[in-house]
Amino acid sequence: MSDLSGMRIGIIGGSGLGNALLACGGGGAGAAEALEVETPFGRPSAPLMLSEWNGIPIAFLPRHGVAHTIPPSMIPFRANIYALKAAGCKWVIASGAVGSLQEQIAPRDLVLADQAIDKTTRRAGTFFDEVGAAVHVEMSQPFCPQLRGILQTAGGGLTLGSSQIHPRGTYVCMEGPAFSTRAESLMHRQWGGDVIGMTAMPEARLAREAELSYALIALATDYDSWKPHVAPAHGGPVAKQALLTEIIGHMHAATDHALQLVQAAVPGVWERRAEVFEAHRALELAIWTDKAKIPAEMRKRLELLWGRYI
């Protein structure tokens, strides 16, 4: 890419992560600008928060809305990714809470997911679902290896107490909003799942269709339902309120860890802003329809996504 002006690093996460990110960045981060974006797929979850963090342009999007009012199945994933693309984002670092499916991934740990199992059924999973064009992106590696590598390198220099950053893991994406039964949780472990959440898909697939380099930081908050929650004092079940308090505490700690990782990784991403990652050419061989046969209205509607190819 020859023109590097107007580029940003997109960040998707909960409102807590976004507020912390904008509050601590310096370099003009306090002067965030709210950008309303209209897309062919409706409005995103919230206005994009544009800022310069330590001199690096970022765009933050709270996935569940400003006040966390949008349940997983109702997230406007297509509008969110389209809006980030329209705002000049070339890379997206996403975060999300997950349950751990493996003993070695403890609450408060971070996982840089490298694989995904999509169990969602109710969500629009592609930008290209109209008659007029057949588009098939390659998804063998659903999370950008180059961006994951930057995160992994940045994480190597962090000290997070007893918590760890796991360099890879398979993310099982369930529909929600209810959590798994114990039988389901045990099944997901047998499938080879490492963490389970409700938001990575179709977000990662849509980012690939939009030719965005996308990576996910999974924030472990508990052991899902496969492992009983036991109170260390008496060995019996944990009281419900105490369990909720514990999980929220893990969530806050993991969010702090994720913030440290994003802080460390963003400069590394920006240093490579002139580089073309594999994800940045994802549509190059993905459009199977004779381009001359694609309807003019469809061409225009999706110009932002595929314009340089058709």
C-alpha positions as a Markdown table, in Angstrom:
| # | Residue | x | y | z |
|---|---|---|---|---|
| 1 | Met | 0.0 | 0.0 | 0.0 |
| 2 | Ser | 1.6 | 3.3 | -1.1 |
| 3 | Asp | -0.7 | 5.8 | 0.7 |
| 4 | Leu | -0.3 | 5.3 | 4.4 |
| 5 | Ser | -2.3 | 8.4 | 5.4 |
| 6 | Gly | -5.6 | 8.0 | 7.2 |
| 7 | Met | -4.8 | 4.5 | 8.6 |
| 8 | Arg | -5.8 | 3.4 | 12.1 |
| 9 | Ile | -5.5 | 0.5 | 14.4 |
| 10 | Gly | -9.0 | -0.8 | 15.3 |
| 11 | Ile | -9.7 | -2.1 | 18.8 |
| 12 | Ile | -12.9 | -4.1 | 19.7 |
| 13 | Gly | -13.7 | -4.8 | 23.2 |
| 14 | Gly | -15.8 | -4.0 | 26.3 |
| 15 | Ser | -16.4 | -0.5 | 27.4 |
| 16 | Gly | -14.0 | -1.0 | 30.4 |
| 17 | Leu | -11.1 | -1.8 | 28.1 |
| 18 | Gly | -11.8 | 1.1 | 25.8 |
| 19 | Asn | -12.1 | 3.7 | 28.6 |
| 20 | Ala | -8.9 | 2.5 | 30.2 |
| 21 | Leu | -7.1 | 2.5 | 26.8 |
| 22 | Leu | -8.1 | 6.1 | 26.0 |
| 23 | Ala | -7.5 | 7.3 | 29.6 |
| 24 | Cys | -3.9 | 6.1 | 29.9 |
| 25 | Gly | -2.5 | 6.5 | 26.5 |
| 26 | Gly | -1.2 | 10.1 | 26.5 |
| 27 | Gly | -0.3 | 11.8 | 23.3 |
| 28 | Gly | -3.7 | 13.3 | 22.9 |
| 29 | Ala | -5.7 | 10.3 | 23.9 |
| 30 | Gly | -7.9 | 12.4 | 26.1 |
| 31 | Ala | -9.4 | 14.1 | 23.1 |
| 32 | Ala | -11.3 | 11.2 | 21.7 |
| 33 | Glu | -13.8 | 12.0 | 18.9 |
| 34 | Ala | -17.0 | 10.1 | 18.5 |
| 35 | Leu | -17.6 | 9.2 | 14.9 |
| 36 | Glu | -21.1 | 8.1 | 13.8 |
| 37 | Val | -20.9 | 5.7 | 10.8 |
| 38 | Glu | -23.8 | 4.7 | 8.5 |
| 39 | Thr | -23.2 | 1.4 | 6.7 |
| 40 | Pro | -25.1 | -0.7 | 4.2 |
| 41 | Phe | -25.7 | -3.1 | 7.1 |
| 42 | Gly | -27.1 | -0.5 | 9.5 |
| 43 | Arg | -25.4 | 1.2 | 12.4 |
| 44 | Pro | -22.6 | -0.3 | 14.4 |
| 45 | Ser | -22.9 | -1.1 | 18.1 |
| 46 | Ala | -21.8 | 2.4 | 19.0 |
| 47 | Pro | -20.1 | 5.4 | 17.6 |
| 48 | Leu | -16.4 | 4.8 | 16.9 |
| 49 | Met | -14.1 | 6.5 | 19.4 |
| 50 | Leu | -11.2 | 8.0 | 17.4 |
| 51 | Ser | -8.1 | 9.1 | 19.1 |
| 52 | Glu | -4.3 | 9.1 | 19.0 |
| 53 | Trp | -2.8 | 6.9 | 21.5 |
| 54 | Asn | 0.9 | 7.7 | 22.1 |
| 55 | Gly | 0.8 | 9.4 | 18.7 |
| 56 | Ile | -0.7 | 6.3 | 17.0 |
| 57 | Pro | -4.2 | 6.6 | 15.5 |
| 58 | Ile | -6.7 | 4.2 | 16.9 |
| 59 | Ala | -10.5 | 3.6 | 16.6 |
| 60 | Phe | -12.2 | 1.9 | 19.5 |
| 61 | Leu | -15.5 | 0.1 | 19.2 |
| 62 | Pro | -17.4 | -1.3 | 22.2 |
| 63 | Arg | -18.9 | -4.5 | 20.8 |
| 64 | His | -21.9 | -4.7 | 23.1 |
| 65 | Gly | -22.7 | -1.0 | 23.0 |
| 66 | Val | -21.7 | 1.8 | 25.3 |
| 67 | Ala | -23.6 | 0.5 | 28.3 |
| 68 | His | -23.2 | -3.2 | 27.4 |
| 69 | Thr | -26.9 | -3.5 | 26.3 |
| 70 | Ile | -26.5 | -5.7 | 23.2 |
| 71 | Pro | -26.6 | -9.5 | 23.7 |
| 72 | Pro | -24.2 | -11.6 | 21.6 |
| 73 | Ser | -26.7 | -12.8 | 19.0 |
| 74 | Met | -27.9 | -9.2 | 18.4 |
| 75 | Ile | -24.5 | -7.6 | 17.8 |
| 76 | Pro | -24.4 | -5.9 | 14.4 |
| 77 | Phe | -21.2 | -7.7 | 13.4 |
| 78 | Arg | -21.3 | -6.6 | 9.8 |
| 79 | Ala | -21.9 | -3.0 | 10.6 |
| 80 | Asn | -19.1 | -3.1 | 13.2 |
| 81 | Ile | -16.5 | -4.4 | 10.8 |
| 82 | Tyr | -17.6 | -2.3 | 7.9 |
| 83 | Ala | -17.4 | 0.9 | 10.1 |
| 84 | Leu | -13.9 | 0.1 | 11.2 |
| 85 | Lys | -12.9 | -0.5 | 7.6 |
| 86 | Ala | -14.5 | 2.8 | 6.6 |
| 87 | Ala | -12.6 | 4.6 | 9.4 |
| 88 | Gly | -9.3 | 3.6 | 7.8 |
| 89 | Cys | -8.5 | 0.6 | 10.0 |
| 90 | Lys | -6.1 | -1.9 | 8.5 |
| 91 | Trp | -5.7 | -4.1 | 11.6 |
| 92 | Val | -8.1 | -5.0 | 14.4 |
| 93 | Ile | -7.2 | -6.2 | 17.9 |
| 94 | Ala | -10.2 | -7.7 | 19.5 |
| 95 | Ser | -10.7 | -8.8 | 23.1 |
| 96 | Gly | -13.4 | -10.8 | 24.7 |
| 97 | Ala | -14.2 | -12.7 | 27.9 |
| 98 | Val | -14.1 | -16.5 | 27.7 |
| 99 | Gly | -14.5 | -19.6 | 29.8 |
| 100 | Ser | -11.4 | -21.9 | 30.0 |
| 101 | Leu | -11.8 | -25.4 | 28.8 |
| 102 | Gln | -8.4 | -26.5 | 29.9 |
| 103 | Glu | -6.8 | -26.8 | 33.3 |
| 104 | Gln | -3.6 | -25.0 | 32.2 |
| 105 | Ile | -5.5 | -21.9 | 31.1 |
| 106 | Ala | -6.3 | -20.3 | 34.5 |
| 107 | Pro | -8.7 | -17.5 | 35.2 |
| 108 | Arg | -7.0 | -14.1 | 34.5 |
| 109 | Asp | -4.8 | -15.7 | 31.8 |
| 110 | Leu | -4.9 | -14.4 | 28.2 |
| 111 | Val | -5.1 | -16.6 | 25.1 |
| 112 | Leu | -4.0 | -15.5 | 21.6 |
| 113 | Ala | -6.5 | -17.7 | 19.7 |
| 114 | Asp | -5.2 | -19.3 | 16.5 |
| 115 | Gln | -8.2 | -21.5 | 15.7 |
| 116 | Ala | -11.9 | -21.4 | 16.0 |
| 117 | Ile | -15.0 | -23.7 | 16.0 |
| 118 | Asp | -18.1 | -21.8 | 15.0 |
| 119 | Lys | -21.3 | -23.1 | 16.6 |
| 120 | Thr | -23.4 | -20.0 | 16.0 |
| 121 | Thr | -26.6 | -20.3 | 14.0 |
| 122 | Arg | -28.5 | -17.0 | 14.2 |
| 123 | Arg | -26.0 | -14.5 | 12.9 |
| 124 | Ala | -25.4 | -13.0 | 9.4 |
| 125 | Gly | -22.0 | -14.5 | 8.8 |
| 126 | Thr | -20.9 | -12.8 | 5.5 |
| 127 | Phe | -21.0 | -9.5 | 3.6 |
| 128 | Phe | -21.7 | -11.5 | 0.4 |
| 129 | Asp | -25.0 | -13.2 | 0.9 |
| 130 | Glu | -26.9 | -11.8 | -2.1 |
| 131 | Val | -27.5 | -13.4 | -5.5 |
| 132 | Gly | -25.1 | -11.8 | -7.9 |
| 133 | Ala | -21.7 | -12.8 | -6.6 |
| 134 | Ala | -20.1 | -15.9 | -5.1 |
| 135 | Val | -17.3 | -14.9 | -2.7 |
| 136 | His | -15.3 | -17.5 | -0.8 |
| 137 | Val | -12.5 | -16.3 | 1.5 |
| 138 | Glu | -9.8 | -18.7 | 2.8 |
| 139 | Met | -10.2 | -19.4 | 6.5 |
| 140 | Ser | -7.7 | -22.1 | 7.4 |
| 141 | Gln | -6.1 | -19.6 | 9.8 |
| 142 | Pro | -9.1 | -17.6 | 11.1 |
| 143 | Phe | -6.8 | -15.2 | 13.0 |
| 144 | Cys | -4.1 | -13.2 | 11.3 |
| 145 | Pro | -0.7 | -15.0 | 11.9 |
| 146 | Gln | 1.3 | -11.8 | 11.5 |
| 147 | Leu | -0.8 | -9.8 | 13.9 |
| 148 | Arg | -0.8 | -12.7 | 16.4 |
| 149 | Gly | 3.0 | -12.8 | 16.1 |
| 150 | Ile | 3.2 | -9.1 | 17.0 |
| 151 | Leu | 1.0 | -9.7 | 20.1 |
| 152 | Gln | 3.0 | -12.7 | 21.1 |
| 153 | Thr | 6.3 | -10.8 | 20.8 |
| 154 | Ala | 4.9 | -7.9 | 22.8 |
| 155 | Gly | 3.5 | -10.3 | 25.5 |
| 156 | Gly | 7.0 | -11.8 | 26.0 |
| 157 | Gly | 8.2 | -8.6 | 27.6 |
| 158 | Leu | 5.3 | -8.4 | 30.1 |
| 159 | Thr | 5.1 | -9.4 | 33.7 |
| 160 | Leu | 1.6 | -10.3 | 34.7 |
| 161 | Gly | 2.1 | -11.8 | 38.2 |
| 162 | Ser | 1.1 | -15.4 | 38.2 |
| 163 | Ser | -1.0 | -15.1 | 35.0 |
| 164 | Gln | 0.2 | -16.2 | 31.6 |
| 165 | Ile | -0.3 | -15.3 | 28.0 |
| 166 | His | -0.9 | -18.5 | 26.0 |
| 167 | Pro | 0.4 | -18.2 | 22.4 |
| 168 | Arg | -2.3 | -20.2 | 20.8 |
| 169 | Gly | -5.7 | -21.8 | 21.5 |
| 170 | Thr | -8.9 | -23.0 | 19.8 |
| 171 | Tyr | -11.9 | -20.7 | 20.5 |
| 172 | Val | -15.3 | -22.4 | 20.5 |
| 173 | Cys | -17.9 | -19.8 | 19.6 |
| 174 | Met | -21.3 | -20.6 | 20.9 |
| 175 | Glu | -24.6 | -18.8 | 20.2 |
| 176 | Gly | -25.5 | -17.9 | 23.8 |
| 177 | Pro | -26.7 | -16.0 | 25.7 |
| 178 | Ala | -27.1 | -18.9 | 28.1 |
| 179 | Phe | -23.9 | -20.6 | 29.1 |
| 180 | Ser | -23.0 | -24.2 | 28.3 |
| 181 | Thr | -24.5 | -27.3 | 30.1 |
| 182 | Arg | -21.8 | -29.4 | 31.7 |
| 183 | Ala | -22.3 | -32.1 | 29.1 |
| 184 | Glu | -21.7 | -29.5 | 26.3 |
| 185 | Ser | -18.6 | -28.2 | 28.1 |
| 186 | Leu | -17.2 | -31.7 | 28.4 |
| 187 | Met | -17.9 | -32.2 | 24.7 |
| 188 | His | -16.1 | -29.0 | 23.7 |
| 189 | Arg | -13.1 | -30.2 | 25.7 |
| 190 | Gln | -13.2 | -33.5 | 23.7 |
| 191 | Trp | -13.3 | -31.5 | 20.5 |
| 192 | Gly | -10.0 | -29.8 | 21.4 |
| 193 | Gly | -11.5 | -26.5 | 22.4 |
| 194 | Asp | -9.3 | -24.4 | 24.7 |
| 195 | Val | -11.7 | -21.5 | 25.5 |
| 196 | Ile | -15.4 | -20.8 | 24.9 |
| 197 | Gly | -17.0 | -17.5 | 24.2 |
| 198 | Met | -19.9 | -15.9 | 22.2 |
| 199 | Thr | -18.4 | -13.2 | 20.0 |
| 200 | Ala | -15.4 | -14.3 | 17.9 |
| 201 | Met | -17.6 | -15.5 | 15.1 |
| 202 | Pro | -18.6 | -14.2 | 12.7 |
| 203 | Glu | -16.5 | -11.3 | 13.7 |
| 204 | Ala | -13.2 | -12.9 | 12.6 |
| 205 | Arg | -14.7 | -14.1 | 9.3 |
| 206 | Leu | -16.1 | -10.7 | 8.4 |
| 207 | Ala | -12.8 | -9.1 | 9.2 |
| 208 | Arg | -11.2 | -11.5 | 6.7 |
| 209 | Glu | -13.8 | -10.6 | 4.1 |
| 210 | Ala | -13.1 | -6.9 | 4.7 |
| 211 | Glu | -9.3 | -7.6 | 4.3 |
| 212 | Leu | -8.5 | -6.6 | 7.8 |
| 213 | Ser | -5.7 | -8.2 | 9.8 |
| 214 | Tyr | -7.7 | -9.5 | 12.9 |
| 215 | Ala | -6.4 | -11.1 | 16.1 |
| 216 | Leu | -8.2 | -11.9 | 19.3 |
| 217 | Ile | -7.1 | -11.7 | 22.9 |
| 218 | Ala | -9.3 | -14.1 | 24.9 |
| 219 | Leu | -9.7 | -13.1 | 28.6 |
| 220 | Ala | -10.3 | -16.2 | 30.8 |
| 221 | Thr | -12.7 | -15.6 | 33.7 |
| 222 | Asp | -13.5 | -19.1 | 34.9 |
| 223 | Tyr | -13.5 | -22.8 | 33.9 |
| 224 | Asp | -16.8 | -22.8 | 32.2 |
| 225 | Ser | -19.1 | -25.5 | 33.6 |
| 226 | Trp | -16.9 | -28.6 | 33.1 |
| 227 | Lys | -15.0 | -28.0 | 36.4 |
| 228 | Pro | -17.0 | -27.6 | 39.6 |
| 229 | His | -16.5 | -24.3 | 41.5 |
| 230 | Val | -15.3 | -25.4 | 45.0 |
| 231 | Ala | -14.7 | -23.1 | 48.0 |
| 232 | Pro | -11.1 | -23.7 | 49.3 |
| 233 | Ala | -12.2 | -23.1 | 52.9 |
| 234 | His | -14.6 | -26.1 | 53.2 |
| 235 | Gly | -14.4 | -27.9 | 49.8 |
| 236 | Gly | -18.1 | -27.4 | 49.1 |
| 237 | Pro | -19.8 | -25.4 | 46.4 |
| 238 | Val | -19.2 | -21.7 | 46.2 |
| 239 | Ala | -22.1 | -19.5 | 47.1 |
| 240 | Lys | -23.7 | -17.9 | 44.0 |
| 241 | Gln | -22.9 | -14.3 | 45.0 |
| 242 | Ala | -19.4 | -15.1 | 46.0 |
| 243 | Leu | -18.9 | -16.9 | 42.7 |
| 244 | Leu | -20.1 | -13.9 | 40.7 |
| 245 | Thr | -17.8 | -11.6 | 42.7 |
| 246 | Glu | -14.9 | -13.9 | 42.0 |
| 247 | Ile | -15.6 | -14.0 | 38.2 |
| 248 | Ile | -16.0 | -10.3 | 38.1 |
| 249 | Gly | -12.7 | -9.9 | 39.9 |
| 250 | His | -11.1 | -12.3 | 37.3 |
| 251 | Met | -12.6 | -10.2 | 34.5 |
| 252 | His | -11.2 | -6.9 | 35.8 |
| 253 | Ala | -7.7 | -8.5 | 36.3 |
| 254 | Ala | -7.8 | -10.0 | 32.8 |
| 255 | Thr | -8.9 | -6.7 | 31.4 |
| 256 | Asp | -5.9 | -5.0 | 33.0 |
| 257 | His | -3.6 | -7.7 | 31.5 |
| 258 | Ala | -5.2 | -7.2 | 28.1 |
| 259 | Leu | -4.7 | -3.5 | 28.3 |
| 260 | Gln | -1.0 | -4.0 | 29.1 |
| 261 | Leu | -0.7 | -6.3 | 26.1 |
| 262 | Val | -2.4 | -3.9 | 23.7 |
| 263 | Gln | -0.2 | -1.0 | 25.0 |
| 264 | Ala | 2.9 | -3.1 | 24.3 |
| 265 | Ala | 1.7 | -4.4 | 20.9 |
| 266 | Val | 0.3 | -1.2 | 19.2 |
| 267 | Pro | 3.7 | 0.3 | 18.5 |
| 268 | Gly | 4.8 | -2.9 | 16.9 |
| 269 | Val | 1.8 | -3.0 | 14.7 |
| 270 | Trp | 2.4 | 0.7 | 13.6 |
| 271 | Glu | 6.0 | 0.0 | 12.8 |
| 272 | Arg | 4.9 | -2.5 | 10.2 |
| 273 | Arg | 2.1 | -0.3 | 8.8 |
| 274 | Ala | 3.6 | -0.3 | 5.3 |
| 275 | Glu | 3.7 | -4.1 | 5.2 |
| 276 | Val | 1.0 | -6.1 | 3.4 |
| 277 | Phe | -0.2 | -9.0 | 5.5 |
| 278 | Glu | -1.9 | -12.0 | 4.0 |
| 279 | Ala | -5.2 | -10.9 | 5.3 |
| 280 | His | -4.9 | -7.6 | 3.4 |
| 281 | Arg | -5.3 | -9.5 | 0.1 |
| 282 | Ala | -8.0 | -12.0 | 1.2 |
| 283 | Leu | -10.4 | -11.2 | -1.7 |
| 284 | Glu | -7.7 | -11.4 | -4.4 |
| 285 | Leu | -8.7 | -15.0 | -5.3 |
| 286 | Ala | -12.0 | -15.2 | -3.4 |
| 287 | Ile | -14.4 | -13.7 | -6.0 |
| 288 | Trp | -15.5 | -16.6 | -8.1 |
| 289 | Thr | -18.2 | -14.9 | -10.2 |
| 290 | Asp | -17.3 | -13.3 | -13.5 |
| 291 | Lys | -16.8 | -9.8 | -12.4 |
| 292 | Ala | -18.5 | -8.4 | -15.5 |
| 293 | Lys | -21.7 | -10.2 | -14.4 |
| 294 | Ile | -21.9 | -8.7 | -10.9 |
| 295 | Pro | -24.9 | -6.3 | -10.8 |
| 296 | Ala | -24.0 | -2.7 | -10.8 |
| 297 | Glu | -26.0 | -1.9 | -7.6 |
| 298 | Met | -24.2 | -4.7 | -5.8 |
| 299 | Arg | -20.8 | -3.5 | -7.0 |
| 300 | Lys | -21.6 | 0.0 | -5.7 |
| 301 | Arg | -23.0 | -1.1 | -2.4 |
| 302 | Leu | -19.9 | -3.1 | -1.5 |
| 303 | Glu | -17.4 | -0.9 | -3.2 |
| 304 | Leu | -15.5 | -0.3 | 0.1 |
| 305 | Leu | -14.8 | -4.0 | 0.4 |
| 306 | Trp | -14.0 | -5.2 | -3.1 |
| 307 | Gly | -13.7 | -2.1 | -5.2 |
| 308 | Arg | -10.0 | -2.6 | -6.1 |
| 309 | Tyr | -10.8 | -6.0 | -7.6 |
| 310 | Ile | -13.9 | -5.2 | -9.7 |
